[in-house]
């Protein structure tokens, strides 16, 4: 039976990418060696890293605009403290839209003053705050563009006079907008880009040297940039598989084309959530995420019946996060629209049955 993978992460990857990556584990490009046993200093892997960084800048339309792309380790969680180490001199501002921005604030407080500019905590983060004022004396403003747990997404990137930093872990490469508004953004690979193990960081070169503190070498962006993401041994499999995914995105027509497909998938599902008498959406309608649709049953007593329908249809990874409950359908780039249609069919069957 075909499995329809709605898992929030690690999540679905394109079939072509999985096939290529699995072959490379046995032998990389007729080298006689496995991808996971070659030296990261070898010419073949250096070229892989360079292409991955170049393609990340190309897809975000930041090539030749003074940006660097880095593939690092530690996940987005390490970027919470790493961005603060490199940028926070006195005071940073945060738009608090969920679990991950809350954790990012906690880490930044170790190094300076943190101001919560706006928050949706009082409504269990089911919307994106708007209409806030951004102080001009901030070292940077931090945003989370998509909130995987709560199913909300930032639709409009604010214009600021201060550097803009973003956690894009769950919607990078999923839609087109002006990435040049950001001075630094980062994303764990395991949503839209590759397997867990590497984190993409794209940053303006002019942010190096912003602070006078001594930064641990492993947390210093300038050191990683000078060494071409090779300061320490990189996660070779995660970087290579991310490269394959970036190539796949380009082959699909780039972010513009991918964005149209994602908008179509999410519209199908949200239309059904709103139409179906057995379900109700969690996130505020105008802030709904195209990546992670969160919804609940109107009558929780139907949970077992709906779960059985989904299981029999080969649907996996639909259970909602404990912070929200209910269901969460993650519709990342590689999820085919056919999987969304199967889920919709299960929702309609539940309504007919009851």
C-alpha positions in Angstrom: 0.0 0.0 0.0 1.2 3.5 -0.8 1.9 5.5 2.3 0.7 9.1 2.3 3.3 10.9 4.6 1.9 13.9 6.4 4.6 13.8 9.1 5.8 17.2 10.3 9.4 16.3 10.3 11.6 14.5 9.5 9.3 14.4 6.6 8.7 13.4 3.0 11.3 13.8 0.3 10.9 13.5 -3.4 11.1 9.9 -4.7 13.8 10.8 -7.2 15.9 12.3 -4.4 15.5 9.2 -2.2 16.6 7.0 -5.1 19.7 9.0 -5.9 20.7 9.4 -2.3 20.3 5.6 -1.7 22.5 4.8 -4.7 25.2 7.2 -3.5 25.3 5.5 -0.1 26.6 2.4 -2.0 28.7 4.3 -4.5 29.0 8.0 -5.2 29.3 8.9 -8.9 31.4 5.9 -9.9 34.1 6.8 -7.4 34.3 3.3 -6.0 33.5 4.8 -2.6 30.3 5.4 -0.6 29.1 8.9 0.0 29.4 8.3 3.7 33.0 7.1 3.6 34.6 9.7 1.3 36.8 12.4 2.8 34.9 15.7 3.3 38.2 17.3 2.0 38.1 15.3 -1.2 37.5 17.2 -4.5 34.2 15.4 -5.1 32.7 16.5 -1.8 34.1 20.0 -1.9 32.3 20.4 -5.2 29.1 19.0 -3.6 29.2 21.6 -0.8 30.0 24.4 -3.2 27.1 23.5 -5.5 24.7 23.2 -2.6 25.6 26.7 -1.3 25.5 28.2 -4.8 22.1 26.6 -5.6 20.6 27.8 -2.2 21.5 31.4 -3.1 20.3 31.0 -6.7 16.8 29.6 -5.7 16.3 32.4 -3.2 17.5 35.0 -5.8 20.4 36.2 -3.6 23.2 35.2 -5.8 25.8 38.0 -6.2 23.9 40.2 -3.7 26.4 40.0 -0.9 25.1 36.9 0.9 26.8 33.7 2.0 25.2 30.2 2.3 26.4 27.9 5.0 25.6 24.3 5.8 26.1 23.8 9.5 25.1 21.4 12.3 23.1 21.6 15.5 19.7 22.2 13.9 17.7 25.4 14.1 17.9 25.1 17.9 21.6 25.9 17.7 20.9 28.9 15.6 18.8 30.4 18.4 22.0 30.9 20.4 24.4 31.3 17.4 22.5 34.2 15.9 22.5 35.9 19.3 26.3 35.3 19.7 27.0 37.0 16.4 24.5 39.8 16.4 23.3 40.7 19.9 25.2 43.6 21.4 22.6 45.1 23.6 18.9 44.4 22.7 17.0 42.1 20.4 13.3 42.0 19.6 11.2 38.9 19.0 7.7 38.3 17.5 6.6 35.4 19.6 4.4 33.1 17.5 4.9 29.7 19.2 7.2 27.1 20.7 10.3 27.8 18.6 10.3 31.6 18.9 9.8 31.1 22.7 12.9 28.9 22.8 14.8 31.3 20.6 14.0 34.1 23.1 15.2 32.0 26.0 18.6 31.4 24.4 19.1 35.0 23.4 18.5 36.2 26.9 21.8 34.6 27.9 23.6 37.2 25.9 21.6 40.4 26.2 18.3 42.1 26.6 15.3 40.5 24.8 12.1 42.4 24.1 8.9 40.6 23.1 7.5 43.0 20.5 4.3 41.1 20.0 2.8 37.7 20.9 -0.2 35.5 20.3 0.4 33.3 23.4 -2.9 34.3 24.9 -4.7 32.5 22.1 -2.5 29.4 22.2 -0.6 30.9 19.2 -3.4 30.4 16.7 -2.7 33.7 14.9 0.1 35.9 13.8 0.4 39.3 15.6 0.0 42.4 13.5 0.1 46.2 13.9 3.1 46.2 16.2 5.8 48.9 16.4 9.5 48.0 15.9 12.0 50.0 18.0 14.8 51.5 16.0 17.4 50.7 18.6 17.2 46.9 18.2 20.3 44.9 17.2 17.9 42.7 15.2 14.3 41.6 15.0 13.7 37.8 15.0 10.7 36.2 13.3 9.5 32.6 12.8 8.0 32.5 9.3 6.0 29.3 9.8 4.9 27.7 13.0 4.8 23.9 12.5 3.0 23.1 15.7 0.2 25.6 15.6 -0.3 25.8 11.8 0.3 29.5 11.3 2.4 31.3 8.7 3.7 34.8 8.3 2.1 36.2 5.1 3.7 39.6 4.9 7.4 40.3 5.7 7.7 43.5 7.7 9.9 46.3 6.5 12.3 47.3 9.2 15.1 49.7 9.9 16.9 47.1 11.9 18.4 43.8 10.8 15.9 41.1 10.2 16.5 37.5 11.3 14.2 34.5 10.6 13.7 30.9 11.5 12.4 29.4 8.2 12.8 25.8 9.1 9.3 24.6 8.0 8.6 26.8 4.9 12.0 27.6 3.3 11.8 27.1 -0.5 8.1 26.6 -0.3 6.9 30.0 -1.6 8.2 33.1 -3.3 8.9 36.3 -1.5 11.7 38.8 -1.2 14.4 37.0 0.7 16.7 40.0 0.5 14.6 41.6 3.3 16.4 39.4 5.7 19.9 39.9 7.0 20.1 36.3 8.2 17.7 33.3 7.9 18.2 29.7 8.8 16.4 26.4 8.4 16.8 22.8 9.6 16.9 20.6 6.6 14.3 18.0 7.7 11.2 19.7 6.5 11.6 20.9 2.9 15.2 20.3 2.1 16.7 17.0 3.2 17.2 14.6 6.1 17.9 15.7 9.7 21.5 16.5 10.4 22.3 19.8 8.6 21.0 23.4 8.9 21.1 25.9 6.1 22.1 29.4 7.1 22.0 32.3 4.6 23.4 35.6 5.8 24.7 39.0 4.6 28.4 39.2 4.6 28.3 42.6 6.2 27.0 41.2 9.5 30.4 39.6 10.3 32.1 41.4 13.2 29.0 43.0 14.6 29.9 42.2 18.3 33.0 42.7 20.3 32.6 39.6 22.5 34.7 36.5 22.0 32.7 34.0 20.1 33.4 30.2 20.4 34.9 29.2 17.1 32.1 26.6 16.4 29.5 29.4 16.8 31.3 32.1 14.8 29.6 32.6 11.4 32.8 34.3 9.9 34.9 31.2 10.7 32.4 28.9 9.0 32.2 31.3 6.0 36.0 31.4 5.6 36.2 27.7 5.8 33.4 27.1 3.3 31.3 25.2 5.8 34.2 22.9 6.4 35.4 24.2 9.8 34.5 20.8 11.2 33.5 17.6 9.5 30.1 18.3 7.8 27.2 15.8 7.8 28.0 14.6 4.3 24.8 12.6 3.7 22.5 15.4 4.8 24.3 18.0 2.7 24.4 15.8 -0.4 20.7 14.8 -0.1 19.9 18.5 0.4 21.8 19.3 -2.8 19.7 16.7 -4.6 16.5 18.3 -3.2 17.7 21.8 -4.3 18.3 20.4 -7.8 14.8 18.9 -7.8 13.2 22.2 -6.8 15.0 23.9 -9.7 13.9 21.2 -12.1 10.3 21.8 -10.9 10.5 25.4 -12.1 12.0 26.8 -8.9 10.3 28.4 -5.9 7.7 30.2 -8.0 6.4 27.0 -9.4 6.6 25.1 -6.1 4.7 27.9 -4.4 1.8 27.6 -6.8 1.5 23.9 -6.2 1.7 24.3 -2.4 -1.1 27.0 -2.5 -3.3 24.6 -4.5 -2.7 21.7 -2.1 -3.5 23.8 1.0 -6.6 25.4 -0.6 -8.0 21.9 -1.3 -7.6 20.8 2.3 -8.7 24.0 4.0 -11.8 24.2 1.7 -12.8 20.7 3.0 -12.1 21.6 6.6 -14.4 24.6 6.3 -17.1 22.7 4.4 -17.1 19.5 6.4 -19.5 19.5 9.4 -17.2 17.1 11.3 -14.1 19.3 11.4 -13.0 22.7 12.5 -9.7 24.5 11.8 -7.4 25.6 14.6 -5.5 28.6 13.1 -7.0 31.9 12.3 -8.1 31.8 8.7 -6.0 34.7 7.4 -2.9 33.2 9.1 -3.2 29.6 8.0 0.0 27.8 7.0 0.3 26.3 3.6 2.8 23.8 5.1 1.0 22.6 8.2 -2.8 22.5 8.4 -4.0 22.1 12.0 -7.6 21.0 12.6 -9.8 19.2 15.1 -12.9 17.0 15.2 -16.0 18.9 16.3 -16.9 15.7 18.2 -13.9 14.0 19.8 -15.9 10.8 20.1 -15.3 10.2 16.4 -11.5 10.1 16.8 -11.2 6.4 16.7 -13.4 6.1 13.6 -11.5 8.8 11.7 -8.1 7.3 12.7 -9.2 3.9 11.4 -10.3 5.5 8.1 -7.0 7.2 7.7 -5.0 4.1 8.7 -6.9 2.0 6.1 -6.1 4.6 3.4 -2.4 4.5 4.2 -2.2 7.9 5.8 0.7 8.4 8.2 1.9 11.2 10.5 -1.4 13.0 10.9 -1.6 13.2 14.7 -1.5 16.8 16.0 1.1 18.1 18.4 0.2 17.8 22.1 0.0 21.6 22.4 -2.9 21.7 20.0 -4.3 18.2 19.8 -6.4 17.0 16.9 -4.7 16.6 13.6 -1.9 18.2 11.6 -1.4 17.6 7.9 2.0 18.7 6.8 2.1 19.4 3.1 5.7 20.0 2.3 7.0 20.4 -1.2 7.4 16.7 -1.9 3.9 15.7 -0.9 1.9 15.0 -4.0 -1.6 16.5 -4.3 -2.9 12.9 -4.6 -2.1 12.4 -0.9 -4.2 15.5 0.0 -7.1 14.1 -2.1 -6.9 10.8 -0.2 -7.1 12.7 3.1 -10.0 14.7 1.9 -11.8 11.5 0.9 -11.4 10.1 4.4 -12.9 13.3 5.8 -15.8 13.1 3.5 -16.3 9.4 4.3 -16.5 10.2 8.0 -19.1 12.8 7.4 -21.2 10.4 5.3 -20.9 7.7 7.9 -22.1 9.9 10.8 
